[in-house]
Amino acid sequence: MTEGEFPHPTACLENSVTERPVPHEKLSPLHQVHVDAGASFTDFAGWQMPVRYSSDLAEHHAVRTAAGLFDLSHMAEIIVAGPEAPQALDFALAGKISAIGIGQAKYTLLLSADGGIVDDVVVYRTHADRFGVVANASNRFAAAGALSVRIAEFDATVADESDQLALIAVQGPASLAIIESLATLDIPIAARDLRYYWSSIGTYLGDEAMVGRTGYTGEDGFEIYVKSSKAVPLWTELMQVGRAHGLVPAGLASRDTLRLEAGMPLYSHELTLDTFPVQAGLGRVVNLTKPAHFVGREAVEAGPPEGARVLVGLRAAGKRAGRADYPVLDADDTEVGIVTSGALSPTLGYPIAMAYVDPAVSELGTELFIDVRGTHVPASVVALPFYKRAVT
């Protein structure tokens, strides 16, 4: 990742962060590869991205049992660099970024001054004074703009490099074997020695590449950042070496059911500008021990309004799954919550959902109902995540 000019100056105000409209449909550098593979496409934050290649179920099961290959080139990559970059990010983000080591990654939140969530991001510390902030595609300009505003008073720079980089993820039990079979990828730390949420910078076909042991599926896996010009050869080579390990291309539909089973929140569903971290079960992500001020601190310390709904997991009866915006009811047919994400779990075989519910009905084991198109489907509050991989 090379430092470049920040092409989109201040795109938001601290208290009114909005998505910047995408002027035209964007295509991944792998678009033609997906077309040739017979992918179906969906619009996602202005990008045409593969939603599936064969079937949602087949791709989901492949990730749980072998491996899936995901194109995540729509994600935003923002570089923050300079002598005061660590302190700048401590001020801009909810986590204590200055405390992470070189090569380490950290999941954290970009908060508004009112305590809501502008975006959830992963920060990679690539050098002592250089960080990569990976934001959601739909929040690219909101995140880059907010960082630009917040870092202006520090000796640091912000560069949006999203258009220059591609991101490819290998996820599943066979992912390590596949990465180790990739002869053209040269990283100083062996893939098997990378710990979870650590990364290594090396080269791929002569250009800089970064490999992180990170992902969004609940499985072991790796995410590889390369220049956009190297995306096609990397994808092609991964498919070639991965076939013997059961690797299949996987689309956004399977990625959604995988992350749901793993209890991972999705922005605009579980996380919004109106959501406080503690409501989403992310209170631990906010580091209130930081000595310095950070954006959103006072609001977080004050907490959400009394009675604010909290995120829970729901296991439903039968085979009919609750979907986003379906009401959650109590025994008196009173609406006590709303589903944010739901599906018939391919791995577990029963319907699961995440929902925001009133605190009074949030205890584990509480019996509720999901209104599935007029049918009240029994559901009970269960712990998140729904699925956790066995670690050997």
N, C-alpha and C positions, 0 to 999 in steps of 0.2 A: 504494500500500500504506500503510494508516494504522495507527498504533500502537494496539494493543488490549490487553485483559487476557489474561494467559496462563491458559487455562482448565484446564490439566492440570498441577498442580505435580509435583514430583519423582516421576518414574515409574520410576526405576531406580537401582541402585547402580553405582558405577564398574566393579566387577568382575563384575557379573551383570546385564547389560543384556538385557531380554527384551521381546518384542513385547507391547504392551497389547492385550487383546482388544477387538474392535469390537463394541459391544452390539447393533447391528442393521445390516441391510444398508443401505449408503449408495448414493445415486444421484447421478450427476453433474448439475449444473444443465442439462446438455444431453441428459439421458436421453430425453426425449420426442422431441427432434430425431432421435436415433439410432433410436428405435422407428419413427418415421415414414419413415426412410430404409431400413428393412428390415434393420437390423443384427442380427447374432447376438451374444449376450452371454456373458461368462464372469465368474465370481467372481474378483476380484483384490484381495487384502488387505481383504476385506469390502465391496468396491465391486462393483457391477454395471457392467462396462465393455464397450464394443463390441470384439469380437474380430475381426470382419470385416463388410463390407457386401456385397461381391460375391464375390471370391475372394482368397485370400492372395496368389496369384501376380500377379493383375492389380494389386492395391494395391501390392505390392512393386515391380513394374516401373514403375508410375506415378511412384513416388518417385525411382527411378533416372533416369527419362527426362523427367519433367515435374514433377509436384508431388503431394504427399499432405497431407491435413489430419487432424491427430490431436487428440483430446480427451485431455488429460493432467491433468484437474482432480482426479484422485485423488492427485497428488503433494502433498507437504507443504511449506508455506511458513512459515518461522519467522523472525521479525524480531528482530535483536539490535541494540540502540541504546543510546547513552549516551556520556559523555565517554571512558570507558575501553573502549568496545566493540572497538577494534582490538587492544588488548593482551589483552582477554578471549578473543577468537577465536584469537589466537596461542597462548594456553595451551590452549584447548579442542580445537583442530584441528591436523592435521599440517602444514599449509602456513603460510607466512608471510603472513597475511591483511593485516597492517598495511602491507605493501609494495604492495598493489594500488591502482590509482588509482580516483578517483571515476568510475563508469560501467563499470569493468572487472569481469569475472567470473573466477572461478578454480575449477577442479576440485580437490577435496582429499578428505581422509579424516577421519572421526571414529573415533579408535582407542580401544580399551579400555586399561586400565593394563597389561594383559598383552601388548599389541602386536597384538591381533586387530582386525578391522575391524567396528566397530559399524554403519557405513554409509559409503557414498561420496556426497558432496554437491557441489553447485555453490553457491558463495558470490558474490553480487552486492554490490558496494559502491555503494550508491545515493547516499550523502552521506558527508561526512567522518566522522561518528559514527554511521552507520546502515548495516546490512547485511541482506540477505535470504539466508537459508540454505534451499536447496531440497533436501529429503530424499526418499527413496523412500517410497511409500505404506505399505509393510509395516513401515517403521521410524519412522513419524511420532512415536510416543510415546517410543520408545527414544531417538531423536535429540533431541527437545524436552526430555525428562527429563535426559539427559546434559548438554546445554547449560545447563539451569537449575542443575544441581548445580555445574558447573565455573565458571560465571560469577558465582556467588553472592558471591564475595569481591571482585568488581570493581564499579566504578560504572557499571553497565550493566544493562539489563533484557532479558528474553526474552518474546516474545509469539508464540503459535501462531496464525497467521492463516489456516490452511488452509481453514477452513470459510467464510471470507469471499471467497476468491479463486478464480478459474478460470484455467486454463492451456490455451492452444490453440497448437499448433505447425504451421507451414507448412514442409514440408521438400521439397527437390528443386531441380533446376536452374532452374525457373521461379519459385522462391519470391520472389526479389527483385522481379520484374515484378509479381507478385500483391500484395505488400505496398505497392508504389508505386502500385497502382491503388486502394488503400483510402482513399478521400477523407476519411472521417470520423476517421481515425487521425492525430493531430497530434503529432509528436515533433520536438524541436529539432534533432536530428542526422538528416540524411537517411539512409534505410535503406541506400543504396548506400555511404555513408561510414562506416557501422558496421564496425569490424574484427571478426574472429572473436573470440568471447568478450568482446565489449563490449556495452553496453546503453545505452538512452536512455529517460528518463522523460518522458512527455507526457500527452495526454488522449485518451480515446475516448468520444464522446457525453457530454462534460461531466464525466466522472470520470477520475481518475488511471489511467494505464496504463503498463506498462513493456514495451519491446521489446528482446529480447536476440538477438544473432546466435549462437545456440547450438542444439544439437540432439543427437540420439542415433541418427542414421541413417547417418552418413558422408557426407552430402550438405550442400551449403549450405542454410541454413534460418534461420528465425526462430521464437522462442517469445514469445508475447504473454500478459502477465499483466493481467487485468482483474478488476473486482468481479464476483462471481457473477451479479449481476443483468444484467450486460452480455454474458454468454456467448452467449446465443441470438442477439441481433442481430449480434454479431461473427462467429459461425460462419456465419450466413445471408449476411451481406455478403461474407465471404471466398469462399463457394461461388459467389455470383453473379459476382463479378469474376474468380474463378479459372477458371471453366469454359472461357473462351476460351484459357486457358493449359494446359489438360489436367488441372486440379486434380480429385482425387477424394477422398472421405472414406476414411480408412485406419484399420484397427483394430490391436489389440495383436499379432495374429499376424504381420502384415507388419513391424511395428516390431521384433519379435524377430529375424526373419531379416535385416533390414537392419542391426541393431546387431551381430549375429553376424558378418556379412560384414566389417563395419568393425572387428572385433576389440575391441568395447567390452564390458567385463564387466557381468554382471547380478548384483545382490545375491541371495544364497541359492544361486546357481549357482557363479560364479567367486569371489565374495567372501563370507566368513562370519566369525564371531567367532573361528574357529580358523585363519584365514588371515592370515599376515604380509604386509605390502605387497610385500616383495621377492619372495615366492613368486608373486604375481600380476603381476609385472612392473611394479609401481607404486612401486618403491623411490625413484624420482626425485620422486614426489609428496610424500614426507616431507622436510621442510626441516630438516636437522640443523645448519645454520649459524645458526639462530635463537639469539640469546644467552640467551633465557629458557627455562625449563623448560616442557614441554608434556606432556600426558597421553599415556603410552605411549612416551616417549622412551627410557627405560632398556631397555625390552624390545626396541624396534626396534634399538637399538645392539648389544644382545647377539645379536640375530638369531634365526631359527627353529632348531629342533633340527637337528643334523647329519643329512643325508640327506632332509630335508623335500622333498616333491614340489614341482615348479614348473610353472607354466602354460605350455603350448605350443599351437601351432596344428597341426592334422592335416588333410592332404588324403588322402581315401580313394579307392580304385578303385571302378569300377562306378557304380551309382546308389543303393545302399542306404546310408543315413546312420546313423551312430552317434548315439544320443540320450543324454540325461543319465543317468548312473549305469551306462552300459555299460562293461564292463571293457576296458582296454587291455593287450595281451599282447605279449611278445617272441617271438622265433623258437622258444623252448623252451616256449611256452605258459604261461609264468610271468606272473602279473598284475603289471604294472609301472606301472599308472595307472588313472585313471577319467575318463570323459568327463563334462564339466560342461554343455556345450551342443553341439548338433549339428543339422545339417539338410542337405538337398540344396540347394545354393546356387542360387537362382533366377537370379542374375546370371552366375555362373561356369559353371553346368551340371554341377558335380561335387560330391560330398559333402564337407562341411567340418565340423570340430569343434574345440572348445577342450577341453583335458584337462589334468589334473594328472598328471604322470609323474615317475618317479624321476630324479634328476639325471643318472644314468649313461646314460639314453636320451633326453636332452633336446636333444642337438645337432641342428642343422639337417641334414636329409637322412637321419636315422636311420629305418630301416624297422621298422615295428611292425604290429600287427594290432588291429582293433576287433572284439570279440565282439558281433556283431549277431544276437541271438537264436539263438546256437549256430553261426552261420557266421562264420569268421575272415576278415574283410575287410582286405586289405592297406591300410596307410596310412603316409604318411611325414610326418616333422616338418617344418613349413614356418614361415616368418616370419609374424608378425601385423603389420598386419591382412591379411586375405585379399584385401580390395578397398580401393582408394584412388581417390577421384574425381580426374579430371584437372582441374587448376587452370589457368585461362587468364589 
